[in-house]
Amino acid sequence: MIKAIFLMQADDSKGLLASAVDFFYGKGFNILHCQQHTDSYEQRFFMRIELDATQMSMTRKELEDGFSELACRLGFEWSCHWSDYRMRMAILVSKTSHCLYDLISRQLEGELSCEIPLIISNHPDMERVANQFRIPYYYFPIGDDKEAQEMKIRALLKRFDIDLVVLARYMQILSPAFTEEWKERIINIHHAFLPAFQGANPYLRAYQRGVKMIGATAHYASEDLDQGPIIEQDVVRVNHELTPNGLREVGKDCERRVLANAVKAHLEHRIIVYKNRTIVFTVER
């Protein structure tokens, strides 16, 4: 089955839901899923509609152009995605393998519907992982010129037609130019429950504060470190017996789970960003 997925948002007003549903019904589509959320504080309307487009009687362009006319009248910001297109995902990693292994295994098992054409790192250590799965590995050390290193990465992403960049414990701060170019297309995993313990060494700082829970946060990267729109979070209880290394080991599974859930939501077009927040729809299968 081929699906068309529409994401839309607008200032809240009467009739938005009915108008969108009537449009697709009038075009003869079967609506598989329809979810909407109204933020009463922001007075903002959000909606996700999933259509069966297997035997539609028009071209994709005709459908999008027709909806664009309706969207202009209703003030919708919107996007349309097609389920038969597999996104191309680049993974950036430094020296830690647990998130890298997890993403690759989930992709191979079909849980993450995407392609992984390459892995990029600022260290040579993870080449062994890439070789196991026959994924091209590109090693770009930082050296004395971080801007030049980043330009090589950006050029490579363009050459490989990448749709999504995942920072699987890539322990470098991206430049504002990079994050702006790839806005809402870079997902980072931070090994703390943001906004607590932003920046480096969160497990050490959690230990020093004697926390009783540690967590992980997946968010879209922005020019402000660890402050982009949050997609997914989770926590695990800990106690006083754990050292910083012990906290790190306990936190690995939480990091894997949170990052995978965030990437899956992005690949399935279930996320709408508004200001510095996300609306993440859940679709029961």
Steps between C-alpha positions, in 0.01 A plus 500: 500500500621848411407768750491878479565668834404863556627701796337836561474777756324834521364753744192334647162583353171323438474258211867413443456129567180475298643692206808279473303175534238617249774583251647149505156335508400703196805373314398141570769412755463249779633662819701241692592717800389848601643662810469857620609699801397848608736683733263719700786702647656590163164492317667280240355209301708198393394211278636185338306315230609171345333404170486184292652625174549162333240552226448874498354652185736796473870572503684579820562852377129551431414389852760728660408796279132453582567486872728802474204710386298390803797557731539858378136573582520344846846625594656154527873439517526149358712229345423182308699176512474171313553163665674339201798735538767373739697779661877491479651532848860587582633404843768713666686336788817553705638213711189345657331209323176417684268742319668428168452123532140549610402721205659266246337189648157663510540610139602149390200350682261743331406695812655814353389542140796680347833456326836554670740588217790611722643550847714805579734545794768724643684187622601174327371275780154418362622389158494142629124531555443645154704221344288234672194631319679609181404864543747757360690675779647848475754620753546877525726598795443844649864614492565873519221601264157390620324711237682318219413162657135596521497619139618154392213343692243736349631432150478126559142523624407686184683250276320205659156669481447474874159582648571456872813531714512308828761591761547163671726633774694726263686699761548823306309826493367579152532852365193728467541481121476119512197489728321770301560317170367175650233653719262234641698234311768434765408281797738494796502270802603669825580275793297693757140599563502850352494778600708354784874445448541663161841475334788270583538229768135475609553164676780645712289801593202275574723298734622816670141609561397157630203471264254214543409486131706540186359544154555557130357755259474492121451840343543687176838672502505878499772763523444513877664197662249239621208743469330388177141369490470185713359192324533219755615452860518221756650436844626210710530488879847479655647499850801617700702185427569596139818682398503734197606200289218297652250771409640503148448126460146515637421794272604329177178307457296813567700688237447225243127483559443875499704562185333215309151623594582853386649386169199273439257786563689719252514228234127438538419873470337521842668821620387859463728776632353822635734760648737294718250220569393185319165332458572127463204294383473131587352265241375164619579218255 
